């Protein structure tokens, strides 16, 4: 078996949050960065819209704060929202310093800040800084280039974390996270990796659903590992469904950016009628939860499998220049968005809840941090506002790095780590069980724990997840692990957390809508789950 490795900082996850933390720490610490696939292949890469920050002279930080609080349906933590918004400009300037090629302002725009700003649902001003319609790709490729060049960062691509290692798990006093077991997907060997501190930046869990805008890697790994290690989670019932995923057999996960609606695109029924004005006075610019539920309602009312998004009334050159990625991809699929409407459907997009952290990303376990989509900071509340997520990744990546830089010299090196023990397991010849359980999990989560919920559906889901968990545990205990098995195990853990959280919320608020409790409760409260209470 491979010998244990030891670092100052172990970062699990290589999206916007993980790479930001790595670059901010690497000048003063030795960093290991774990990538499930290739560097930058996670969800951050597919963020089309942009990053929200106050730049326009007619905009204010107070307006951005209030817009975020309104979108969050009473559950945002105001102090967190204020802190993130106030840190946004410095984080944007840091990205510019790294070389991220944001789209420049039009020649006629009179701005001190020379970049184009767009607007998305929930925002009262133009404040979305972007790189055409592929902001995530531009950001990730820029940071990935920096990471690969840095001599203090050791990069482990095609590696998947199995579980966290804590002092209590080793039978030691004074609890702290001291590393993780990591599966090398190429060799199928498990490597113990020790560190003074561990940062989880593993993204969300939208692949727990049958239809998602996220890549397959969004399997809730960090949330599940933190839960098994003893961390609390909060607000796991709030799963954001992006209103507009392209409905096409050859592009099941292709996101149609909210910026299209920000630039005047209309949602329409097959007969060409618009419908959003019947659900919200902001029409297509309403927050995502309202738009997704409206589309879901119309699809069920009329028996549709999709609706349409139409921007063809805009100038064709404007469309091609502002949305080149969407235009080109749709053209490849036989759809010219300058001439015709796009078929769209809602799809699971973002996990608003996650691992409970403090103001710097520190979890309840010392020396364990969580940043980005896997973390619960209180920023998003019951519904994430568009383009606050990439912002959160950069801001909290820098917050966590700032906190660790001040502590790193005082942190103890990790203790000796035992090798991974697989002496009691055998190779499996029943891999079909994994694929079957993966499919079953995602289907019943879509049917029973989707955009609109009921107690009966949730109880059915709770029953199914108990049976599935038992099967997965038996499989995990008796056979050698694989990447697919680890992801299935993590998805099942996260599914259970989502179902339990949804059953506890006896109201409809933000992204959680139940026919049994259609009104919001008088007081907005977070849903907190703690492992030792079960």
ChimeraX attribute file (.defattr): number of C-alpha atoms within 10 A of each C-alpha:
attribute: neighborCount
match mode: 1-to-1
recipient: residues
	/A:1	10
	/A:2	10
	/A:3	12
	/A:4	16
	/A:5	14
	/A:6	22
	/A:7	21
	/A:8	22
	/A:9	28
	/A:10	27
	/A:11	26
	/A:12	28
	/A:13	29
	/A:14	34
	/A:15	27
	/A:16	30
	/A:17	32
	/A:18	29
	/A:19	26
	/A:20	26
	/A:21	29
	/A:22	30
	/A:23	22
	/A:24	17
	/A:25	24
	/A:26	21
	/A:27	14
	/A:28	14
	/A:29	18
	/A:30	18
	/A:31	26
	/A:32	25
	/A:33	24
	/A:34	26
	/A:35	24
	/A:36	25
	/A:37	17
	/A:38	14
	/A:39	24
	/A:40	27
	/A:41	18
	/A:42	25
	/A:43	25
	/A:44	26
	/A:45	20
	/A:46	22
	/A:47	25
	/A:48	25
	/A:49	27
	/A:50	31
	/A:51	25
	/A:52	29
	/A:53	27
	/A:54	22
	/A:55	21
	/A:56	16
	/A:57	10
	/A:58	8
	/A:59	15
	/A:60	14
	/A:61	15
	/A:62	13
	/A:63	14
	/A:64	24
	/A:65	19
	/A:66	16
	/A:67	18
	/A:68	27
	/A:69	24
	/A:70	20
	/A:71	26
	/A:72	26
	/A:73	18
	/A:74	20
	/A:75	22
	/A:76	24
	/A:77	16
	/A:78	17
	/A:79	12
	/A:80	17
	/A:81	23
	/A:82	19
	/A:83	14
	/A:84	23
	/A:85	24
	/A:86	18
	/A:87	19
	/A:88	22
	/A:89	17
	/A:90	13
	/A:91	22
	/A:92	19
	/A:93	12
	/A:94	15
	/A:95	18
	/A:96	14
	/A:97	9
	/A:98	15
	/A:99	14
	/A:100	22
	/A:101	16
	/A:102	21
	/A:103	17
	/A:104	16
	/A:105	15
	/A:106	12
	/A:107	9
	/A:108	6
	/A:109	12
	/A:110	11
	/A:111	14
	/A:112	9
	/A:113	13
	/A:114	15
	/A:115	19
	/A:116	21
	/A:117	25
	/A:118	22
	/A:119	24
	/A:120	28
	/A:121	23
	/A:122	22
	/A:123	25
	/A:124	14
	/A:125	20
	/A:126	19
	/A:127	23
	/A:128	24
	/A:129	25
	/A:130	27
	/A:131	25
	/A:132	21
	/A:133	25
	/A:134	21
	/A:135	24
	/A:136	26
	/A:137	20
	/A:138	23
	/A:139	27
	/A:140	27
	/A:141	17
	/A:142	18
	/A:143	25
	/A:144	19
	/A:145	13
	/A:146	16
	/A:147	22
	/A:148	13
	/A:149	10
	/A:150	15
	/A:151	11
	/A:152	18
	/A:153	22
	/A:154	18
	/A:155	19
	/A:156	19
	/A:157	18
	/A:158	17
	/A:159	26
	/A:160	24
	/A:161	26
	/A:162	22
	/A:163	20
	/A:164	23
	/A:165	24
	/A:166	25
	/A:167	17
	/A:168	13
	/A:169	13
	/A:170	14
	/A:171	9
	/A:172	11
	/A:173	9
	/A:174	9
	/A:175	15
	/A:176	21
	/A:177	24
	/A:178	29
	/A:179	30
	/A:180	23
	/A:181	21
	/A:182	23
	/A:183	24
	/A:184	19
	/A:185	16
	/A:186	9
	/A:187	9
	/A:188	14
	/A:189	16
	/A:190	25
	/A:191	21
	/A:192	25
	/A:193	23
	/A:194	28
	/A:195	27
	/A:196	24
	/A:197	25
	/A:198	28
	/A:199	30
	/A:200	30
	/A:201	29
	/A:202	32
	/A:203	33
	/A:204	28
	/A:205	33
	/A:206	29
	/A:207	24
	/A:208	30
	/A:209	24
	/A:210	19
	/A:211	20
	/A:212	24
	/A:213	27
	/A:214	26
	/A:215	17
	/A:216	15
	/A:217	19
	/A:218	25
	/A:219	27
	/A:220	28
	/A:221	31
	/A:222	32
	/A:223	34
	/A:224	26
	/A:225	22
	/A:226	26
	/A:227	20
	/A:228	15
	/A:229	18
	/A:230	15
	/A:231	21
	/A:232	23
	/A:233	26
	/A:234	24
	/A:235	28
	/A:236	29
	/A:237	27
	/A:238	28
	/A:239	28
	/A:240	26
	/A:241	27
	/A:242	23
	/A:243	26
	/A:244	29
	/A:245	26
	/A:246	26
	/A:247	22
	/A:248	16
	/A:249	8
	/A:250	9
	/A:251	14
	/A:252	16
	/A:253	21
	/A:254	22
	/A:255	25
	/A:256	26
	/A:257	23
	/A:258	23
	/A:259	23
	/A:260	24
	/A:261	22
	/A:262	18
	/A:263	17
	/A:264	15
	/A:265	20
	/A:266	23
	/A:267	26
	/A:268	19
	/A:269	18
	/A:270	12
	/A:271	8
	/A:272	14
	/A:273	11
	/A:274	17
	/A:275	17
	/A:276	21
	/A:277	14
	/A:278	10
	/A:279	15
	/A:280	15
	/A:281	10
	/A:282	13
	/A:283	19
	/A:284	27
	/A:285	26
	/A:286	21
	/A:287	25
	/A:288	27
	/A:289	26
	/A:290	21
	/A:291	24
	/A:292	21
	/A:293	19
	/A:294	19
	/A:295	26
	/A:296	20
	/A:297	15
	/A:298	17
	/A:299	16
	/A:300	12
	/A:301	9
	/A:302	9
	/A:303	9
	/A:304	15
	/A:305	13
	/A:306	23
	/A:307	23
	/A:308	24
	/A:309	26
	/A:310	22
	/A:311	21
	/A:312	18
	/A:313	15
	/A:314	15
	/A:315	10
	/A:316	14
	/A:317	10
	/A:318	12
	/A:319	19
	/A:320	15
	/A:321	12
	/A:322	18
	/A:323	22
	/A:324	15
	/A:325	16
	/A:326	23
	/A:327	18
	/A:328	15
	/A:329	14
	/A:330	19
	/A:331	13
	/A:332	10
	/A:333	12
	/A:334	9
	/A:335	16
	/A:336	18
	/A:337	23
	/A:338	19
	/A:339	13
	/A:340	14
	/A:341	22
	/A:342	25
	/A:343	21
	/A:344	22
	/A:345	27
	/A:346	26
	/A:347	29
	/A:348	25
	/A:349	25
	/A:350	26
	/A:351	27
	/A:352	29
	/A:353	32
	/A:354	34
	/A:355	31
	/A:356	26
	/A:357	23
	/A:358	16
	/A:359	16
	/A:360	20
	/A:361	26
	/A:362	23
	/A:363	25
	/A:364	17
	/A:365	17
	/A:366	15
	/A:367	23
	/A:368	24
	/A:369	28
	/A:370	34
	/A:371	35
	/A:372	29
	/A:373	29
	/A:374	28
	/A:375	32
	/A:376	27
	/A:377	28
	/A:378	25
	/A:379	28
	/A:380	28
	/A:381	31
	/A:382	31
	/A:383	32
	/A:384	29
	/A:385	25
	/A:386	26
	/A:387	25
	/A:388	22
	/A:389	24
	/A:390	23
	/A:391	24
	/A:392	28
	/A:393	26
	/A:394	26
	/A:395	27
	/A:396	26
	/A:397	30
	/A:398	26
	/A:399	21
	/A:400	24
	/A:401	24
	/A:402	15
	/A:403	14
	/A:404	24
	/A:405	16
	/A:406	9
	/A:407	12
	/A:408	19
	/A:409	13
	/A:410	9
	/A:411	13
	/A:412	12
	/A:413	16
	/A:414	21
	/A:415	16
	/A:416	13
	/A:417	20
	/A:418	12
	/A:419	15
	/A:420	16
	/A:421	9
	/A:422	13
	/A:423	7
	/A:424	9
	/A:425	14
	/A:426	12
	/A:427	10
	/A:428	13
	/A:429	8
	/A:430	10
	/A:431	13
	/A:432	10
	/A:433	14
	/A:434	19
	/A:435	14
	/A:436	10
	/A:437	19
	/A:438	22
	/A:439	15
	/A:440	16
	/A:441	23
	/A:442	20
	/A:443	16
	/A:444	20
	/A:445	23
	/A:446	19
	/A:447	16
	/A:448	20
	/A:449	29
	/A:450	24
	/A:451	23
	/A:452	18
	/A:453	20
	/A:454	18
	/A:455	17
	/A:456	12
	/A:457	18
	/A:458	23
	/A:459	16
	/A:460	14
	/A:461	22
	/A:462	22
	/A:463	11
	/A:464	16
	/A:465	21
	/A:466	12
	/A:467	10
	/A:468	18
	/A:469	17
	/A:470	11
	/A:471	14
	/A:472	18
	/A:473	11
	/A:474	11
	/A:475	20
	/A:476	16
	/A:477	13
	/A:478	14
	/A:479	17
	/A:480	17
	/A:481	21
	/A:482	19
	/A:483	18
	/A:484	13
	/A:485	21
	/A:486	21
	/A:487	25
	/A:488	24
	/A:489	25
	/A:490	23
	/A:491	26
	/A:492	25
	/A:493	22
	/A:494	26
	/A:495	27
	/A:496	21
	/A:497	22
	/A:498	24
	/A:499	22
	/A:500	19
	/A:501	20
	/A:502	24
	/A:503	18
	/A:504	12
	/A:505	20
	/A:506	17
	/A:507	20
	/A:508	19
	/A:509	24
	/A:510	24
	/A:511	26
	/A:512	25
	/A:513	26
	/A:514	24
	/A:515	12
	/A:516	13
	/A:517	16
	/A:518	14
	/A:519	13
	/A:520	16
	/A:521	13
	/A:522	7
	/A:523	7
	/A:524	15
	/A:525	13
	/A:526	17
	/A:527	17
	/A:528	16
	/A:529	21
	/A:530	13
	/A:531	13
	/A:532	8
	/A:533	6
	/A:534	5
